[in-house]
Amino acid sequence: MASTNPESSDNPWTEEKKANKAISEYYDPCQEAASRSIKCLHRNGGDRSMCGDYFQAYRDCKKAWLEKKKEERKKTPLW
């Protein structure tokens, strides 16, 4: 049976390694909007028509974030 201890020697992601990992510049800043959309769906029994504002907020956030990433890639030299 495999060990369930997250700090076991066969687990490559110990807390020390996690702490030293740089925060990704591609972290999804729209995760909160996505979570709110999902919560709305659960709250309203899956009725998408009740959650349109949440979906639109997520789409707007995602669009702005992807445009920002695209612009940053244009500024970064390939070599």
Helices and strands as residue ranges (DSSP letters): H 15-20, H 31-43, G 48-51, H 52-75
